[in-house]
Structures are given as C-alpha cells and as structure tokens.
Amino acid sequence: MAKRSTDPISITEALGEFVSENKLQKGIDKVDVLSAWYALNPAFEKYTTAIRFEKSTLIVNLNSSVLREELKYGKEQLRVKINETLQREVVKELVLR
C-alpha cells in the first residue's frame, strides 16, 4: 500500500500523479490527438472515414482523393499544428490514406 503524504498538493499535481502511476497517458494522448485533428478544420469531420493514433503516428483515412492529395502538400504543417494544439510533441508522423 502506498504511503500517504500529509503535504497538501494541487488537484493538477494529484491528477498528474494518478495518470503517471496508472499509465494512462497513452489513452489520453489518443483522445487529445483525435480532437486536435477535427479542431484543425470542421470539414475534416465530413471527409475522414477512419483515424488511428499508434506509436506516435497519426493515420487518417479520407474518402476524398482530391482532399487527400491537397493535404499531402501541407502534411508537415498539419503535424506541427496538431502538436501546437497539444502544447507538446505527440505526433511524429502523419499518414494520409
């Protein structure tokens, strides 16, 4: 059983400790990355058929070949914007299918 600390800590610190102790950061990152993708452009929701985040790689399936080709030119900028939204380097590669 973990030893209790009598020192007061903030809710942010307590939640941070809870997340790290229970190894929940990967799941939280998945949810945050998906939200950041859709927040980039509301039209992405209409054209995205599937989206996965695995091992620092965001894989996005699109149903529009025209949009896919257009986004391939700015793929690196999209990746940077997602990481800026998350305020840390989470996505290392973006794959558009």
VMD Tcl script that draws the C-alpha trace (Angstrom):
set ca {
  {0.00 0.00 0.00}
  {1.28 3.45 -0.90}
  {2.31 5.73 1.91}
  {0.09 8.77 2.33}
  {1.60 12.21 2.25}
  {0.36 14.84 4.67}
  {1.55 17.72 2.49}
  {-1.22 19.45 0.56}
  {-0.91 19.35 -3.25}
  {-2.98 20.88 -6.01}
  {-5.59 18.96 -7.98}
  {-3.41 19.29 -11.11}
  {-0.48 17.62 -9.35}
  {-2.72 14.89 -7.92}
  {-4.22 14.10 -11.32}
  {-0.78 14.14 -12.92}
  {0.48 11.63 -10.38}
  {-2.61 9.47 -10.88}
  {-2.16 9.44 -14.67}
  {1.54 8.56 -14.47}
  {1.11 5.89 -11.76}
  {-1.68 4.16 -13.69}
  {0.00 4.56 -17.11}
  {-2.98 6.37 -18.65}
  {-1.07 8.89 -20.76}
  {-1.25 6.83 -23.99}
  {-5.05 6.72 -23.86}
  {-5.30 10.40 -23.05}
  {-2.95 11.19 -25.95}
  {-5.16 9.22 -28.35}
  {-8.25 11.19 -27.39}
  {-6.38 14.51 -27.50}
  {-4.87 13.84 -30.93}
  {-8.25 12.89 -32.42}
  {-9.82 16.04 -31.01}
  {-6.95 18.16 -32.33}
  {-7.35 16.68 -35.84}
  {-11.03 17.60 -36.01}
  {-10.35 21.02 -34.48}
  {-7.96 21.93 -37.32}
  {-10.81 22.20 -39.82}
  {-14.52 21.39 -39.37}
  {-14.61 19.92 -42.91}
  {-12.25 17.13 -41.82}
  {-15.12 15.52 -39.94}
  {-17.09 15.14 -43.18}
  {-14.22 13.58 -45.17}
  {-12.48 11.47 -42.52}
  {-13.62 7.83 -42.60}
  {-11.20 6.41 -40.03}
  {-8.49 7.78 -37.78}
  {-5.96 5.94 -35.59}
  {-3.09 7.04 -33.39}
  {-0.45 4.38 -32.77}
  {3.18 4.72 -31.66}
  {3.41 8.48 -32.34}
  {1.90 8.04 -35.84}
  {-1.46 9.53 -36.78}
  {-3.11 7.53 -39.59}
  {-6.05 9.26 -41.28}
  {-8.27 7.64 -43.93}
  {-10.06 10.15 -46.15}
  {-12.91 9.50 -48.58}
  {-11.89 12.34 -50.90}
  {-8.86 11.72 -53.11}
  {-8.75 15.41 -54.01}
  {-8.57 16.48 -50.36}
  {-6.01 13.76 -49.61}
  {-3.69 14.99 -52.37}
  {-4.13 18.60 -51.29}
  {-3.35 17.78 -47.65}
  {-0.25 15.78 -48.60}
  {1.46 19.03 -49.63}
  {0.91 20.52 -46.17}
  {1.29 17.32 -44.17}
  {4.20 18.60 -42.08}
  {2.35 21.84 -41.27}
  {-0.70 19.82 -40.14}
  {1.50 17.72 -37.86}
  {3.07 20.85 -36.36}
  {-0.36 22.46 -35.80}
  {-1.64 19.35 -34.01}
  {1.41 19.37 -31.72}
  {0.99 23.10 -31.10}
  {-2.62 22.49 -30.11}
  {-1.50 19.79 -27.68}
  {1.40 22.00 -26.48}
  {3.91 19.16 -26.77}
  {5.43 16.81 -29.34}
  {2.98 13.90 -29.56}
  {2.58 13.23 -33.29}
  {5.87 12.43 -35.01}
  {4.40 11.24 -38.33}
  {1.15 11.86 -40.22}
  {-0.06 9.30 -42.77}
  {-2.91 10.18 -45.12}
  {-4.73 7.34 -46.87}
}
mol new
graphics top color blue
foreach p $ca { graphics top sphere $p radius 0.5 }
foreach p [lrange $ca 0 end-1] q [lrange $ca 1 end] { graphics top cylinder $p $q radius 0.2 }
display resetview
